[in-house]
């Protein structure tokens, strides 16, 4: 808990909406700022029901010149089947959270070549593409490890550059169940007010739909007036299209999200 109860007592809670696997570390950092954190996942991450295809693809890592992990969840799911990362096989990632996840599995710049966006505050496939050695990849194969669906930008762009691309599904993203406990918590947050940290467009859509199911349009309107902190311009655009009127775009990375929360107590 925070050692600054004066701030916690007067501020609205900060709702951490990440999947449960990634929520607690960020919630702890929020409380270190003197804010009360509420963990309310808007996505549930589950392994694929049948990992045969995933295991088969990971058993052929020596056939690829690049492996892209689209998220920390993709890394965690894949490394269940990777005893040690092959030396010399480059990795592509699109966020700082993925770098942390790789490090947790013993992979960093000391033992792997890691490509990541270099743009200040912008972490996405478009920025990752700018860092990749496309001339060296031409005529070779790349593997993209992702959830059950995903954007095709990177895949299309690599193929246009003469890179053969394979995809493999490592995990599933599901909306959380709207059981009685979640319904009561969601209505309380809508009624009492909160600051929401949302790092996924899909999670944002789940939030709106869950609120509508739990409390109808009146609760949706209350929610739309609350502050939403988002890490990417695409999520900000979705938030505005869904009627949220207090959207703060922080840029990618926990440090920027925390700085924005600290500046808006």
C-alpha positions as CSV (number, residue, x, y, z in Angstrom):
1,X,0.0,0.0,0.0
2,X,1.0,3.6,-0.4
3,X,2.9,5.4,2.3
4,X,1.0,8.6,1.3
5,X,-2.5,8.0,2.7
6,X,-3.4,11.8,2.5
7,X,-3.3,11.5,-1.3
8,X,-4.9,8.1,-1.5
9,X,-7.8,9.2,0.6
10,X,-8.8,12.1,-1.6
11,X,-8.0,11.0,-5.1
12,X,-10.2,8.8,-7.3
13,X,-8.7,5.3,-7.9
14,X,-6.6,4.5,-10.8
15,X,-8.0,1.5,-12.6
16,X,-5.4,-0.9,-14.0
17,X,-7.1,-2.7,-16.8
18,X,-4.3,-4.9,-18.1
19,X,-4.6,-8.7,-18.1
20,X,-4.1,-10.1,-14.6
21,X,-0.7,-11.4,-15.6
22,X,0.7,-7.9,-16.1
23,X,-1.5,-5.8,-13.8
24,X,0.1,-6.1,-10.4
25,X,3.6,-4.7,-11.1
26,X,2.0,-1.5,-12.6
27,X,-0.5,-1.3,-9.8
28,X,2.3,-1.3,-7.2
29,X,4.0,1.6,-9.1
30,X,0.7,3.5,-9.1
31,X,0.4,3.1,-5.4
32,X,4.0,4.3,-4.9
33,X,2.9,7.6,-6.4
34,X,0.3,7.9,-3.6
35,X,-2.7,6.8,-5.8
36,X,-5.0,4.0,-4.9
37,X,-4.9,1.3,-7.6
38,X,-7.8,-0.9,-8.5
39,X,-7.0,-3.9,-10.7
40,X,-9.9,-4.6,-13.1
41,X,-8.7,-6.6,-16.1
42,X,-10.6,-5.9,-19.3
43,X,-8.9,-8.8,-21.1
44,X,-8.4,-12.4,-20.1
45,X,-5.4,-14.1,-21.6
46,X,-5.6,-17.9,-22.0
47,X,-3.3,-20.4,-23.7
48,X,-4.5,-21.8,-27.0
49,X,-6.6,-24.9,-26.5
50,X,-4.3,-26.9,-28.7
51,X,-0.6,-25.8,-28.7
52,X,0.4,-28.3,-31.4
53,X,0.8,-25.7,-34.1
54,X,2.7,-23.3,-31.8
55,X,5.1,-26.1,-30.7
56,X,5.7,-27.1,-34.3
57,X,6.5,-23.6,-35.4
58,X,8.9,-23.1,-32.4
59,X,10.6,-26.3,-33.2
60,X,11.6,-24.8,-36.6
61,X,13.2,-21.6,-35.3
62,X,16.3,-22.4,-37.2
63,X,14.3,-21.8,-40.5
64,X,13.6,-18.2,-39.7
65,X,15.7,-15.0,-40.0
66,X,13.5,-13.1,-37.7
67,X,10.9,-13.8,-35.0
68,X,8.5,-11.0,-34.0
69,X,6.6,-11.2,-30.7
70,X,3.6,-8.9,-30.8
71,X,3.2,-8.6,-27.0
72,X,4.5,-9.7,-23.6
73,X,1.7,-12.3,-23.7
74,X,3.1,-13.8,-26.9
75,X,6.5,-14.0,-25.3
76,X,5.2,-15.7,-22.2
77,X,3.1,-18.2,-24.1
78,X,5.9,-19.1,-26.6
79,X,8.7,-19.4,-24.0
80,X,6.8,-22.3,-22.4
81,X,8.2,-24.3,-25.3
82,X,11.6,-22.7,-25.8
83,X,14.3,-24.1,-23.6
84,X,16.9,-21.6,-24.7
85,X,16.8,-18.9,-27.4
86,X,18.9,-19.8,-30.4
87,X,22.0,-17.7,-30.7
88,X,22.0,-15.4,-33.7
89,X,18.3,-15.4,-34.3
90,X,17.0,-11.7,-34.2
91,X,13.8,-10.8,-32.3
92,X,11.4,-8.0,-33.1
93,X,9.2,-6.4,-30.4
94,X,6.8,-3.5,-30.4
95,X,6.8,-2.3,-26.7
96,X,8.9,-1.9,-23.7
97,X,6.7,-4.4,-21.9
98,X,8.0,-7.0,-24.3
99,X,11.6,-6.2,-23.5
100,X,10.8,-6.7,-19.8
101,X,9.1,-10.1,-20.7
102,X,12.1,-11.2,-22.7
103,X,14.4,-10.3,-19.8
104,X,12.3,-12.5,-17.5
105,X,13.0,-15.4,-19.8
106,X,16.8,-14.7,-19.9
107,X,16.9,-12.9,-23.2
108,X,18.4,-9.4,-23.6
109,X,20.7,-7.5,-25.8
110,X,23.6,-9.4,-24.4
111,X,22.6,-12.7,-25.9
112,X,20.2,-11.7,-28.7
113,X,19.8,-9.0,-31.4
114,X,16.5,-7.2,-30.5
115,X,14.8,-4.8,-32.9
116,X,12.3,-2.3,-31.3
117,X,10.8,1.0,-32.3
118,X,13.1,4.0,-31.8
119,X,10.5,6.7,-32.1
120,X,10.1,8.8,-29.0
121,X,6.9,7.8,-27.3
122,X,5.6,5.7,-30.2
123,X,5.7,1.9,-30.1
124,X,3.9,0.1,-32.9
125,X,4.5,-2.1,-36.0
126,X,5.0,0.9,-38.2
127,X,7.9,2.1,-36.0
128,X,9.3,-1.5,-35.7
129,X,9.4,-1.8,-39.5
130,X,11.7,1.2,-39.7
131,X,14.3,-0.5,-37.6
132,X,14.4,-3.9,-39.4
133,X,17.2,-4.7,-41.8
134,X,14.9,-5.4,-44.7
135,X,17.7,-5.9,-47.3
136,X,19.1,-8.7,-45.2
137,X,15.7,-10.3,-44.6
138,X,14.7,-10.3,-48.3
139,X,14.3,-13.8,-49.6
140,X,14.2,-15.3,-46.1
141,X,11.5,-16.2,-43.6
142,X,10.0,-14.4,-40.6
143,X,7.7,-15.8,-37.9
144,X,5.1,-13.6,-36.2
145,X,3.9,-14.9,-32.8
146,X,0.6,-13.3,-31.8
147,X,-2.9,-13.7,-30.4
148,X,-5.7,-15.4,-32.2
149,X,-6.0,-12.3,-34.4
150,X,-4.0,-9.2,-35.1
151,X,-3.2,-6.4,-37.4
152,X,-1.7,-7.3,-40.8
153,X,0.4,-4.2,-41.3
154,X,3.7,-5.8,-40.5
155,X,3.0,-9.0,-42.3
156,X,1.9,-7.2,-45.4
157,X,4.9,-4.8,-45.3
158,X,7.4,-7.6,-44.9
159,X,5.9,-9.6,-47.8
160,X,6.1,-6.5,-50.0
161,X,9.8,-6.4,-49.2
162,X,10.2,-10.0,-50.4
163,X,10.1,-11.6,-46.9
164,X,8.1,-14.8,-46.5
165,X,5.9,-14.5,-43.4
166,X,4.3,-17.2,-41.2
167,X,2.0,-16.5,-38.3
168,X,1.4,-18.7,-35.3
169,X,-1.2,-18.2,-32.6
170,X,0.2,-18.4,-29.0
171,X,-2.7,-17.2,-26.9
172,X,-6.3,-16.2,-26.9
173,X,-7.8,-12.8,-25.7
174,X,-11.2,-13.0,-24.1
175,X,-13.6,-10.5,-22.5
176,X,-13.8,-11.1,-18.7
177,X,-17.0,-12.6,-17.4
178,X,-19.5,-10.1,-16.2
179,X,-20.3,-12.0,-13.0
180,X,-22.0,-10.4,-9.9
181,X,-18.6,-9.4,-8.4
182,X,-17.4,-7.7,-11.6
183,X,-20.8,-6.1,-12.2
184,X,-20.8,-4.6,-8.7
185,X,-17.3,-3.3,-9.0
186,X,-17.8,-1.8,-12.4
187,X,-21.0,0.0,-11.4
188,X,-19.2,1.4,-8.3
189,X,-16.4,2.7,-10.4
190,X,-18.8,4.2,-12.9
191,X,-20.8,5.9,-10.1
192,X,-17.9,7.1,-7.9
193,X,-15.4,8.1,-10.6
194,X,-12.0,6.8,-11.6
195,X,-9.0,7.3,-13.8
196,X,-8.7,4.4,-16.2
197,X,-5.4,3.2,-17.7
198,X,-6.1,1.4,-20.9
199,X,-3.4,0.0,-23.2
200,X,-5.5,-1.9,-25.7
201,X,-8.3,-0.8,-28.1
202,X,-10.0,-4.2,-27.6
203,X,-10.0,-3.7,-23.8
204,X,-11.6,-0.3,-24.3
205,X,-14.4,-1.8,-26.3
206,X,-14.9,-4.4,-23.7
207,X,-15.1,-1.7,-21.0
208,X,-17.9,0.1,-22.8
209,X,-19.9,-3.1,-23.6
210,X,-19.5,-4.4,-20.0
211,X,-20.7,-1.1,-18.6
212,X,-23.7,-1.0,-21.0
213,X,-24.7,-4.6,-20.0
214,X,-24.1,-3.9,-16.3
215,X,-25.8,-0.6,-15.9
216,X,-27.4,0.6,-19.2
217,X,-26.8,3.9,-21.1
218,X,-26.8,6.1,-18.0
219,X,-23.7,4.3,-16.6
220,X,-22.1,4.5,-20.0
221,X,-22.5,8.3,-20.0
222,X,-20.9,8.5,-16.5
223,X,-18.0,6.4,-17.7
224,X,-17.5,8.4,-20.8
225,X,-16.9,11.5,-18.6
226,X,-14.1,9.9,-16.7
227,X,-10.4,10.3,-17.5
228,X,-8.9,7.7,-19.7
229,X,-5.1,7.4,-20.0
230,X,-3.9,5.6,-23.1
231,X,-0.5,4.7,-24.4
232,X,-1.0,4.9,-28.2
233,X,-2.6,7.3,-30.6
234,X,-4.7,4.5,-32.1
235,X,-6.2,3.7,-28.8
236,X,-6.9,7.5,-28.3
237,X,-8.7,7.6,-31.6
238,X,-10.8,4.6,-30.6
239,X,-11.6,6.2,-27.2
240,X,-12.8,9.4,-28.9
241,X,-14.9,7.5,-31.4
242,X,-16.6,5.7,-28.5
243,X,-17.5,8.9,-26.9
244,X,-14.9,9.4,-24.2
245,X,-14.3,13.1,-23.7
246,X,-11.3,13.2,-21.3
247,X,-8.6,11.2,-23.1
248,X,-4.9,11.6,-22.3
249,X,-2.4,10.2,-24.7
250,X,0.8,9.5,-22.8
251,X,3.0,7.6,-25.3
252,X,4.3,4.1,-24.9
253,X,5.9,2.8,-21.7
254,X,5.0,2.7,-18.1
255,X,7.2,5.7,-17.2
256,X,5.1,7.9,-19.4
257,X,1.8,6.5,-18.1
258,X,3.0,7.1,-14.5
259,X,4.2,10.6,-15.2
260,X,0.8,11.5,-16.7
261,X,-1.0,10.0,-13.7
262,X,1.2,12.0,-11.3
263,X,0.6,15.2,-13.2
264,X,-3.2,14.7,-13.0
265,X,-3.9,13.8,-9.3
